[in-house]
Amino acid sequence: MPLLSIPSPSTAWQYFDLTAWLRDVFGFSLPLDFRIHAYAICILLGIVAAVLLANRRLNARGVERWIIIDIAIWAVPFGIIGGRLFHVFTHVSDYFGPGRDPLSFLYIWEGGLAIFGAIILGSVGAWIGCRQVGLRFTTLIDAIAPGVLLAQAFGRLGNYFNHELFGMPTNLPWGLQIESSNPAFPKGLPEGTLFHPTFLYEIIWNVCGVVVILLLDKRFRLQWGKVMALYLIWYGTGRSVLESIRVDTSETFFGIRTNVWASFAAILIGIIVFIVQTRRHTGKEPSPYAPGRQPRRTSDVDSDDTWSEHDDDAAAAVTGSDPVPAGGSAK
């Protein structure tokens, strides 16, 4: 086994048993079993990173600070539901059939969120959020696109802690060690076989994508959904390659994995969106807000102007009228 191989993480790193910790340290006894899974932490860190980056990019466009939170309230739950449904759809045999727990499709903390499903339903949630706050939808998706790639990088780290979604056997020095007791360990292979760390490949690909897209956006000031189009092209290209070398079970159509087809679709949609929006919109977006939804400017009530008795005297001199005495009324 190569000395530089990537060790499989200990199962102790998969989750933190909060119930056991409270019992051992404080003597508390909880009726339920609470565990904080490393996969969930990685997903949450990814969401936070995406929101922070999107907020910064929206602020640079003149959007109110933290308006992204109002949109994330819709987009994140929709995205998680969509990601789970798409994953289950592409891995039906893992959740339904003889010997399977029919409720296991709900155990999202064990892993299994498909980014394509998250994008589809997450976009629906984001559109609803944009309608509520008055933000232009194309402005939002362009601002969030690099952050989505960054969030996916965090998510792939969660796959490492879950010992899942690795690639075919390899003799490369950075091969991943996987215990033979792992349900996804290919039958017939000897103990100590190394596998392609596809999660690591995708982390690198996604982070590089964030840098490339940000640089292209800075250079060409891309708007009208064209940044999101670049995201679809970039991610779809990388995912179509990496998905082809994974060994986990997945539904196939015409001998090709479902997620590979989804990657091809993402590339095609990205190209179409970029071409159509380039031809349709030759100028820049007039405003990051939808027409008629721009936030109101600060009213005169919030003015820093002050008023004094001397101002009354000055006004009387100009108008030729007597100032109103303090506590009195005008006559």
QUIKAZI-V225263 format. One record per residue. N is the residue number from 0. RES is the residue in one letter. SS is DSSP state (2 for helix, 1 for strand, 0 for the rest). PSI is psi in degrees with one decimal (NA if undefined). Layout:
# QUIKAZI-V225263
n = (N & N)
res = (RES & RES)
ss = (SS & SS)
psi = (PSI & PSI)
This chain:
# QUIKAZI-V225263
n = (0 & 1 & 2 & 3 & 4 & 5 & 6 & 7 & 8 & 9 & 10 & 11 & 12 & 13 & 14 & 15 & 16 & 17 & 18 & 19 & 20 & 21 & 22 & 23 & 24 & 25 & 26 & 27 & 28 & 29 & 30 & 31 & 32 & 33 & 34 & 35 & 36 & 37 & 38 & 39 & 40 & 41 & 42 & 43 & 44 & 45 & 46 & 47 & 48 & 49 & 50 & 51 & 52 & 53 & 54 & 55 & 56 & 57 & 58 & 59 & 60 & 61 & 62 & 63 & 64 & 65 & 66 & 67 & 68 & 69 & 70 & 71 & 72 & 73 & 74 & 75 & 76 & 77 & 78 & 79 & 80 & 81 & 82 & 83 & 84 & 85 & 86 & 87 & 88 & 89 & 90 & 91 & 92 & 93 & 94 & 95 & 96 & 97 & 98 & 99 & 100 & 101 & 102 & 103 & 104 & 105 & 106 & 107 & 108 & 109 & 110 & 111 & 112 & 113 & 114 & 115 & 116 & 117 & 118 & 119 & 120 & 121 & 122 & 123 & 124 & 125 & 126 & 127 & 128 & 129 & 130 & 131 & 132 & 133 & 134 & 135 & 136 & 137 & 138 & 139 & 140 & 141 & 142 & 143 & 144 & 145 & 146 & 147 & 148 & 149 & 150 & 151 & 152 & 153 & 154 & 155 & 156 & 157 & 158 & 159 & 160 & 161 & 162 & 163 & 164 & 165 & 166 & 167 & 168 & 169 & 170 & 171 & 172 & 173 & 174 & 175 & 176 & 177 & 178 & 179 & 180 & 181 & 182 & 183 & 184 & 185 & 186 & 187 & 188 & 189 & 190 & 191 & 192 & 193 & 194 & 195 & 196 & 197 & 198 & 199 & 200 & 201 & 202 & 203 & 204 & 205 & 206 & 207 & 208 & 209 & 210 & 211 & 212 & 213 & 214 & 215 & 216 & 217 & 218 & 219 & 220 & 221 & 222 & 223 & 224 & 225 & 226 & 227 & 228 & 229 & 230 & 231 & 232 & 233 & 234 & 235 & 236 & 237 & 238 & 239 & 240 & 241 & 242 & 243 & 244 & 245 & 246 & 247 & 248 & 249 & 250 & 251 & 252 & 253 & 254 & 255 & 256 & 257 & 258 & 259 & 260 & 261 & 262 & 263 & 264 & 265 & 266 & 267 & 268 & 269 & 270 & 271 & 272 & 273 & 274 & 275 & 276 & 277 & 278 & 279 & 280 & 281 & 282 & 283 & 284 & 285 & 286 & 287 & 288 & 289 & 290 & 291 & 292 & 293 & 294 & 295 & 296 & 297 & 298 & 299 & 300 & 301 & 302 & 303 & 304 & 305 & 306 & 307 & 308 & 309 & 310 & 311 & 312 & 313 & 314 & 315 & 316 & 317 & 318 & 319 & 320 & 321 & 322 & 323 & 324 & 325 & 326 & 327 & 328 & 329 & 330)
res = (M & P & L & L & S & I & P & S & P & S & T & A & W & Q & Y & F & D & L & T & A & W & L & R & D & V & F & G & F & S & L & P & L & D & F & R & I & H & A & Y & A & I & C & I & L & L & G & I & V & A & A & V & L & L & A & N & R & R & L & N & A & R & G & V & E & R & W & I & I & I & D & I & A & I & W & A & V & P & F & G & I & I & G & G & R & L & F & H & V & F & T & H & V & S & D & Y & F & G & P & G & R & D & P & L & S & F & L & Y & I & W & E & G & G & L & A & I & F & G & A & I & I & L & G & S & V & G & A & W & I & G & C & R & Q & V & G & L & R & F & T & T & L & I & D & A & I & A & P & G & V & L & L & A & Q & A & F & G & R & L & G & N & Y & F & N & H & E & L & F & G & M & P & T & N & L & P & W & G & L & Q & I & E & S & S & N & P & A & F & P & K & G & L & P & E & G & T & L & F & H & P & T & F & L & Y & E & I & I & W & N & V & C & G & V & V & V & I & L & L & L & D & K & R & F & R & L & Q & W & G & K & V & M & A & L & Y & L & I & W & Y & G & T & G & R & S & V & L & E & S & I & R & V & D & T & S & E & T & F & F & G & I & R & T & N & V & W & A & S & F & A & A & I & L & I & G & I & I & V & F & I & V & Q & T & R & R & H & T & G & K & E & P & S & P & Y & A & P & G & R & Q & P & R & R & T & S & D & V & D & S & D & D & T & W & S & E & H & D & D & D & A & A & A & A & V & T & G & S & D & P & V & P & A & G & G & S & A & K)
ss = (0 & 0 & 0 & 0 & 0 & 1 & 0 & 0 & 0 & 0 & 2 & 2 & 2 & 0 & 1 & 1 & 1 & 2 & 2 & 2 & 2 & 2 & 2 & 2 & 2 & 2 & 0 & 0 & 0 & 0 & 0 & 0 & 0 & 0 & 1 & 1 & 1 & 2 & 2 & 2 & 2 & 2 & 2 & 2 & 2 & 2 & 2 & 2 & 2 & 2 & 2 & 2 & 2 & 2 & 2 & 2 & 2 & 2 & 2 & 2 & 0 & 0 & 0 & 0 & 0 & 0 & 2 & 2 & 2 & 2 & 2 & 2 & 2 & 2 & 2 & 2 & 2 & 2 & 2 & 2 & 2 & 2 & 2 & 2 & 2 & 2 & 2 & 2 & 2 & 2 & 0 & 2 & 2 & 2 & 0 & 0 & 0 & 0 & 0 & 0 & 0 & 0 & 0 & 2 & 2 & 2 & 0 & 2 & 2 & 2 & 0 & 0 & 0 & 0 & 2 & 2 & 2 & 2 & 2 & 2 & 2 & 2 & 2 & 2 & 2 & 2 & 2 & 2 & 2 & 2 & 2 & 2 & 2 & 0 & 1 & 0 & 2 & 2 & 2 & 2 & 2 & 2 & 2 & 2 & 2 & 2 & 2 & 2 & 2 & 2 & 2 & 2 & 2 & 2 & 2 & 2 & 2 & 2 & 2 & 2 & 2 & 0 & 0 & 0 & 0 & 0 & 1 & 0 & 1 & 0 & 0 & 0 & 0 & 0 & 0 & 1 & 1 & 0 & 0 & 0 & 0 & 0 & 0 & 0 & 0 & 0 & 0 & 0 & 0 & 0 & 0 & 0 & 0 & 1 & 1 & 0 & 0 & 2 & 2 & 2 & 2 & 2 & 2 & 2 & 2 & 2 & 2 & 2 & 2 & 2 & 2 & 2 & 2 & 2 & 2 & 2 & 2 & 2 & 2 & 2 & 0 & 0 & 0 & 0 & 0 & 2 & 2 & 2 & 2 & 2 & 2 & 2 & 2 & 2 & 2 & 2 & 2 & 2 & 2 & 2 & 2 & 2 & 2 & 2 & 2 & 1 & 0 & 0 & 0 & 0 & 0 & 1 & 1 & 0 & 0 & 1 & 1 & 2 & 2 & 2 & 2 & 2 & 2 & 2 & 2 & 2 & 2 & 2 & 2 & 2 & 2 & 2 & 2 & 2 & 2 & 2 & 2 & 2 & 2 & 2 & 0 & 0 & 0 & 0 & 0 & 0 & 0 & 0 & 1 & 0 & 0 & 0 & 0 & 0 & 0 & 0 & 0 & 0 & 0 & 2 & 2 & 2 & 0 & 0 & 0 & 0 & 0 & 0 & 2 & 2 & 2 & 2 & 2 & 2 & 2 & 2 & 2 & 2 & 2 & 0 & 0 & 0 & 0 & 0 & 0 & 0 & 0 & 0 & 0 & 0 & 0)
psi = (128.0 & 142.8 & -23.6 & 9.4 & 154.7 & 117.3 & 148.6 & 134.9 & 146.5 & 146.4 & -21.0 & -21.4 & -6.9 & -30.9 & 160.5 & 119.3 & 94.8 & -37.5 & -46.7 & -37.1 & -45.0 & -35.7 & -45.8 & -35.6 & -45.4 & -8.7 & 12.4 & 144.3 & 111.1 & 142.2 & -20.9 & 163.0 & 110.4 & 122.7 & 135.4 & 107.2 & 141.5 & -35.8 & -42.9 & -39.3 & -42.0 & -41.7 & -44.2 & -41.3 & -38.1 & -41.4 & -44.2 & -44.3 & -41.9 & -41.8 & -43.0 & -43.7 & -42.0 & -40.4 & -43.1 & -41.7 & -35.9 & -40.1 & -38.3 & -23.1 & 0.3 & 15.2 & 147.5 & 144.6 & 136.5 & 18.1 & -20.0 & -27.4 & -41.9 & -32.3 & -37.9 & -30.0 & -31.5 & -45.5 & -41.0 & -51.5 & -41.9 & -41.9 & -41.7 & -43.2 & -45.8 & -40.3 & -39.4 & -44.9 & -42.1 & -39.1 & -46.3 & -39.3 & -35.0 & -2.2 & 50.4 & -41.9 & -18.4 & -16.6 & -22.8 & 140.1 & -178.7 & 131.1 & 4.1 & 143.9 & 116.7 & -17.4 & 0.6 & -19.4 & -12.9 & -12.9 & 71.0 & -24.7 & -15.6 & 1.0 & 162.2 & 69.0 & 119.5 & 124.2 & -32.9 & -40.7 & -36.5 & -37.7 & -42.9 & -58.2 & -31.4 & -35.4 & -36.6 & -45.8 & -39.6 & -38.3 & -41.3 & -44.1 & -40.5 & -38.9 & -35.8 & -39.8 & -7.7 & 17.9 & 143.7 & 130.5 & -40.3 & -33.2 & -42.4 & -51.4 & -30.7 & -35.6 & -34.9 & -20.1 & -51.4 & -34.8 & -32.7 & -43.4 & -41.2 & -41.1 & -38.3 & -34.3 & -43.3 & -41.3 & -38.6 & -29.1 & -33.2 & -32.9 & -33.2 & -45.8 & -26.6 & 1.2 & 49.9 & 165.0 & 44.4 & 170.8 & -164.7 & 165.6 & 147.9 & 155.6 & 8.2 & 148.0 & -20.9 & 23.5 & 150.8 & 132.4 & 128.6 & 131.9 & 141.8 & -17.0 & -8.0 & 130.1 & -27.3 & -2.9 & 120.7 & 133.4 & 143.4 & -10.3 & 143.3 & 157.1 & 139.0 & -0.8 & 135.7 & 152.2 & 156.0 & 126.1 & 76.0 & -28.8 & -38.7 & -41.4 & -42.9 & -34.0 & -47.7 & -44.8 & -42.8 & -43.9 & -41.6 & -37.9 & -39.6 & -46.0 & -47.4 & -46.6 & -41.4 & -39.5 & -42.9 & -39.8 & -40.4 & -36.0 & -41.4 & -2.0 & 58.0 & 135.9 & -171.8 & 31.6 & 4.1 & -24.3 & -42.0 & -36.0 & -42.3 & -38.7 & -47.5 & -41.4 & -46.6 & -52.1 & -41.3 & -38.3 & -49.4 & -42.0 & -35.9 & -31.4 & -49.7 & -36.9 & -29.3 & -17.9 & 5.5 & 152.7 & -4.3 & 153.7 & 146.8 & 150.3 & 143.4 & 151.0 & 122.2 & 37.3 & 5.4 & 134.9 & 146.6 & -41.8 & -23.7 & -43.0 & -42.0 & -35.9 & -43.0 & -41.3 & -39.8 & -43.5 & -47.1 & -46.2 & -42.1 & -43.3 & -44.9 & -47.0 & -44.5 & -45.3 & -47.8 & -46.5 & -30.2 & -39.5 & -34.6 & -35.7 & 99.8 & -18.6 & -171.5 & 161.7 & 130.4 & -27.6 & 149.2 & -12.2 & 153.4 & 153.5 & 129.1 & 3.7 & 10.8 & 142.3 & 145.1 & 146.8 & 163.4 & 130.8 & 168.1 & -21.2 & -29.7 & 12.8 & 151.9 & 1.5 & 148.0 & 163.7 & 137.8 & 175.6 & -31.8 & -32.6 & -34.8 & -42.8 & -40.3 & -39.6 & -36.6 & -37.5 & -34.4 & -40.4 & -16.6 & 15.1 & 161.0 & 141.5 & 154.4 & 122.2 & 150.9 & 129.7 & -6.0 & -166.0 & 158.0 & 142.9 & NA)
